[in-house]
Amino acid sequence: MPPFQRCHGCSCSLGLVYPSKPCTMPPITFQDLPLNIYMVIFGTGIFIFVLSLIFCCYFISKLRHQAQSERFGYKEQTCAVCLEDFRAKEELGVLPCQHAFHRKDTWKCNPATKHVFSWTLPHVTRPWLGPHLERVLPPALLISDDFQEENKILGVQCLHHIVLNVPGADLCQFNRAQVVFHALYNHLYSREAPLIQGYPPPSGCVCARRLGILVVRHLKRLERVILGYLEVSDGPEEEARLGILETLQCTIEHAWPRMPCRLPVLLKALLRLLWDVHTDKGPTPEPVRAALLQRATQCLILLDRCSQGQVKVLLEGVYSSCEENRVRECIRKVQEST
């Protein structure tokens, strides 16, 4: 027998080939593989699947973060309150003016921040405050929205300073005036006496002047606030009612086309105010009473001009039946106005 003999494609040697038993390779199927081969194949598949899932989650989170950054405008990755950079996986909040900030529990970890901000802001006045409005408005809104009375007062003071020292054109951009209006509106029904005494409704008058004709959008809610303040006396100085009368006057001047439909409610409230001021036996000084009567009379005159003389017609019966000379004098001024 030769040293090498090829049988069915295989090489045999060493005399192990027998003519009666040809050398053939047994067929190997997938079921005949060892268990460790199964483990290697299955583990590799699981690893590739988990790696792909992690990559997809990371890619989706990056796209979502980029979309939120483009939507809310915090591409600079800097807090609008404390001016510190955001950290990875840090929970953020978004103000109505589309600025990102640390959550309240985060910025409160450094109480000196609000004091430094509230002390520095009043030292920056017109015209240098306008270019920095985008940086100073979000912190003022955030501080005023806090639940603590001290922070509310600081925030309202900052907003009051911003409104007085920023041009109206800058406030009207990007709905900033409406954002400030809503922030102050939340404090109009506040029960904290220091907050109301510190900055009562005159801030609403400032917002009404800044909004201009846009105050029509908030006329229904503003009317409820005005009626509420006209009904209640806030002390001898009557700062709240004097301020709300000024707000009403500004509102009538800017939204006069909408005033005729609200004439019955406003006329009733102003007449009740005239009667309450005249008959009040409290410690209100006489100059304050005169100022209340004068501003209420001026509001009646403006309403009469907006309604094309309807107020004069409605006051004819009131004037004839009224026996109080001071109230009759106010009504007479309205009837004699041109």
For each residue, the residues with C-beta under 8 A, 3 or more apart:
1: 5 15 17
2: 5
3: 13
4: 11 12 13
5: 1 2 12 17
6: 9 10 11 12
7: 10 12 17 22 23 24
8: 22 23 24
9: 6
10: 6 7 23 24 25
11: 4 6
12: 4 5 6 7 16 17 23
13: 3 4 16 17
14:
15: 1
16: 12 13 23
17: 1 5 7 12 13 23
18: 21
19:
20:
21: 18
22: 7 8
23: 7 8 10 12 16 17
24: 7 8 10
25: 10
26:
27:
28: 32 33
29: 32
30: 33
31:
32: 28 29
33: 28 30 37 38
34: 37 38
35: 38 39
36: 39 40
37: 33 34 40 41
38: 33 34 35 41 42
39: 35 36 42 43
40: 36 37 43 44
41: 37 38 44 45
42: 38 39 45 46
43: 39 40 46 47
44: 40 41 47 48
45: 41 42 48 49
46: 42 43 49 50
47: 43 44 50 51
48: 44 45 51 52
49: 45 46 52 53
50: 46 47 53 54
51: 47 48 54 55
52: 48 49 55 56
53: 49 50 56 57
54: 50 51 57 58
55: 51 52 58 59
56: 52 53 59 60
57: 53 54 60 61
58: 54 55 61 62
59: 55 56 62 63
60: 56 57 63 64
61: 57 58 64 65
62: 58 59 65 66
63: 59 60 66 67
64: 60 61 67 68
65: 61 62 68 69
66: 62 63 69 70
67: 63 64 70 71
68: 64 65 71 72
69: 65 66 72 73 74 75
70: 66 67 73 75
71: 67 68 98
72: 68 69 94 98 99 100
73: 69 70 98 99 100
74: 69 77 78 80 86 92 94 98 99 100
75: 69 70
76:
77: 74 85 86
78: 74 83 84 85 86
79: 82 83 84 85 86 100 101 102 107
80: 74 83 95 99 100 101 135 138 139 142
81: 101 102 107 113 117 138 139 142
82: 79 102 107 110 113
83: 78 79 80
84: 78 79 102
85: 77 78 79
86: 74 77 78 79 90 92 100 102
87: 90
88:
89:
90: 86 87 102 106
91: 103 106
92: 74 86 100 101 102 103
93: 100 101 102 103 104
94: 72 74 98 99 100 101
95: 80 98 99 100 101 138 141 142 179
96: 141 179 182
97: 137 138 141 174 175 176 179
98: 71 72 73 74 94 95 174
99: 72 73 74 80 94 95 134 138
100: 72 73 74 79 80 86 92 93 94 95
101: 79 80 81 92 93 94 95 107 138 139 142
102: 79 81 82 84 86 90 92 93 106 107
103: 91 92 93 106 107
104: 93 107 108 142 146
105: 108 109
106: 90 91 102 103 109
107: 79 81 82 101 102 103 104 110 113 142
108: 104 105 111
109: 105 106
110: 82 107 113
111: 108 114 115
112: 115 116
113: 81 82 107 110 116 117
114: 111 117 118 139 143 151 154
115: 111 112 118 119
116: 112 113 119 120
117: 81 113 114 120 121 136 139 143 158
118: 114 115 121 122 143 154 157 158
119: 115 116 122 123
120: 116 117 123 124
121: 117 118 124 136 140 158 161 162
122: 118 119 125 157 161
123: 119 120
124: 120 121 128 129 132 136 165
125: 122 128 129 165
126: 129 130 164 165 166 167
127: 130 167
128: 124 125 131 132
129: 124 125 126 132 133 136 162 165 166
130: 126 127 133 165 166 167 170
131: 128
132: 124 128 129 135 136
133: 129 130 136 137 162 166 170 171 176
134: 99 137
135: 80 132 138
136: 117 121 124 129 132 133 139 140 158 162
137: 97 133 134 140 141 162 176 179 180
138: 80 81 95 97 99 101 135 141 142
139: 80 81 101 114 117 136 142 143 158
140: 121 136 137 143 144 155 158 159 162
141: 95 96 97 137 138 144 145 155 159 179 180 183
142: 80 81 95 101 104 107 138 139 145 146 155
143: 114 117 118 139 140 146 151 152 154 155 158
144: 140 141 151 152 154 155 156 158 159 183 187
145: 141 142 155 183 186
146: 104 142 143 151 152 155
147: 151
148: 151 152
149: 152 153 192 194 195
150: 153 154
151: 114 143 144 146 147 148 154 155
152: 143 144 146 148 149 155 156 187 190 192 195
153: 149 150 156 157 194 195 198
154: 114 118 143 144 150 151 157 158
155: 140 141 142 143 144 145 146 151 152 158 159 183
156: 144 152 153 159 160 184 187 195 198 199 203
157: 118 122 153 154 160 161 198 199
158: 117 118 121 136 139 140 143 144 154 155 161 162
159: 140 141 144 155 156 162 163 180 183 184 203
160: 156 157 163 164 199 203 206
161: 121 122 157 158 164 165
162: 121 129 133 136 137 140 158 159 165 166 180
163: 159 160 166 171 180 203 206 207 210
164: 126 160 161 206
165: 124 125 126 129 130 161 162
166: 126 129 130 133 162 163 170 171
167: 126 127 130 170 171
168: 171 172 177 209 210 212
169: 172 173
170: 130 133 166 167 173 176
171: 133 163 166 167 168 176 177 180 210
172: 168 169 176 177 210 211 214
173: 169 170 176
174: 97 98
175: 97 178 179
176: 97 133 137 170 171 172 173 179 180
177: 168 171 172 180 181 207 210 211 214
178: 175 181 182 211 214 217 218
179: 95 96 97 137 141 175 176 182 183
180: 137 141 159 162 163 171 176 177 183 184 207 210
181: 177 178 184 185 207 211 218
182: 96 178 179 185 186
183: 141 144 145 155 159 179 180 186 187
184: 156 159 180 181 187 188 203 204 207
185: 181 182 188 204 218 221 225
186: 145 182 183 189 190
187: 144 152 156 183 184 190 195 196
188: 184 185 201 204 225 229
189: 186 225 228
190: 152 186 187 195 196
191:
192: 149 152 195 196
193: 196 197
194: 149 153 197 198
195: 149 152 153 156 187 190 192 198 199
196: 187 190 192 193 199 200 234 240
197: 193 194 200 239
198: 153 156 157 194 195
199: 156 157 160 195 196 202 203
200: 196 197 203 234 239 240 243 244
201: 188 204 205 225 229 240 243 244 246 247
202: 199 205 206 243 246 247
203: 156 159 160 163 184 199 200 206 207
204: 184 185 188 201 207 208 222 225 243 244 247
205: 201 202 208 209 243 246 247 250
206: 160 163 164 202 203 209 210
207: 163 177 180 181 184 203 204 210 211 215
208: 204 205 211 215 222 247 250 251 254
209: 168 205 206 212 250 254
210: 163 168 171 172 177 180 206 207
211: 172 177 178 181 207 208 214 215 218 254
212: 168 209 215 254
213: 216 254 255
214: 172 177 178 211 217
215: 207 208 211 212 218 219 222 251 254 255
216: 213 219 254 255 258
217: 178 214
218: 178 181 185 211 215 221 222
219: 215 216 222 223 251 255 258 262
220: 223 224
221: 185 218 224 225
222: 204 208 215 218 219 225 226 247 251
223: 219 220 226 227 262 265 266
224: 220 221 227 228
225: 185 188 189 201 204 221 222 228 229 244
226: 222 223 229 230 244 247 248 251 266 269
227: 223 224 230 231 265 269
228: 189 224 225 231 232
229: 188 201 225 226 232 234 240 241 243 244
230: 226 227 241 244 245 269 270 272 273
231: 227 228 269 272
232: 228 229 240
233: 238 241 276 280 282 284
234: 196 200 229 237 238 239 240 241
235: 238 239
236: 282 283 284 285 288
237: 234 288
238: 233 234 235 241 242 284 288 291 292
239: 197 200 234 235 242 243
240: 196 200 201 229 232 234 243 244
241: 229 230 233 234 238 244 245 273 292
242: 238 239 245 246 288 291 292 295
243: 200 201 202 204 205 229 239 240 246 247
244: 200 201 204 225 226 229 230 240 241 247 248
245: 230 241 242 248 249 292 295 296 299
246: 201 202 205 242 243 249 250 295
247: 201 202 204 205 208 222 226 243 244 250 251
248: 226 244 245 251 252 266 299
249: 245 246 252 253 295 298 299 302
250: 205 208 209 246 247 253 254
251: 208 215 219 222 226 247 248 254 255
252: 248 249 255 256 259 299 302 303 306
253: 249 250 256 302
254: 208 209 211 212 213 215 216 250 251
255: 213 215 216 219 251 252 258 259
256: 252 253 259 302 305 306
257: 306
258: 216 219 255 261 262
259: 252 255 256 262 263 266 303 306 307
260: 263 306 307 308 310
261: 258
262: 219 223 258 259 265 266
263: 259 260 266 267 303 306 307 310 311
264: 267 268
265: 223 227 262 268 269
266: 223 226 248 259 262 263 269 270 299 303
267: 263 264 270 271 300 303 311 314
268: 264 265 271 272
269: 226 227 230 231 265 266 272 273
270: 230 266 267 273 274 296 299 300 303
271: 267 268 274 275 318
272: 230 231 268 269 275 276
273: 230 241 269 270 276 277 292 296
274: 270 271 277 278 293 296 297 327 330
275: 271 272 278 279 324 327
276: 233 272 273 279 280
277: 273 274 280 284 289 292 293 296
278: 274 275 289 293 324 326 327
279: 275 276 324
280: 233 276 277 284 289
281:
282: 233 236
283: 236
284: 233 236 238 277 280 288 289
285: 236 288 289
286: 289 290
287: 290 291
288: 236 237 238 242 284 285 291 292
289: 277 278 280 284 285 286 292 293
290: 286 287 293 294
291: 238 242 287 288 294 295
292: 238 241 242 245 273 277 288 289 295 296
293: 274 277 278 289 290 296 297 326 330
294: 290 291 297 298
295: 242 245 246 249 291 292 298 299
296: 245 270 273 274 277 292 293 299 300 330
297: 274 293 294 300 301 330 333 334
298: 249 294 295 301 302
299: 245 248 249 252 266 270 295 296 302 303
300: 267 270 296 297 303 304 311 315 330 334
301: 297 298 304 305 333 334 337
302: 249 252 253 256 298 299 305 306
303: 252 259 263 266 267 270 299 300 306 307 311
304: 300 301 307 309 310 311 312 334 337
305: 256 301 302 308 337
306: 252 256 257 259 260 263 302 303
307: 259 260 263 303 304 310 311
308: 260 305
309: 304 312 313
310: 260 263 304 307 313 314
311: 263 267 300 303 304 307 314 315 334
312: 304 309 315 316 334 335
313: 309 310 316
314: 267 310 311 317 318
315: 300 311 312 318 319 331 334 335
316: 312 313 319 320 335
317: 314 320 321
318: 271 314 315 321 322 331
319: 315 316 322 328 331 332 335
320: 316 317
321: 317 318
322: 318 319 327 328 331
323: 328
324: 275 278 279 327 328
325: 328 329
326: 278 293 329 330
327: 274 275 278 322 324 330 331
328: 319 322 323 324 325 331 332
329: 325 326 332 333
330: 274 293 296 297 300 326 327 333 334
331: 315 318 319 322 327 328 334 335
332: 319 328 329 335 336
333: 297 301 329 330 336 337
334: 297 300 301 304 311 312 315 330 331 337
335: 312 315 316 319 331 332
336: 332 333
337: 301 304 305 333 334
338:
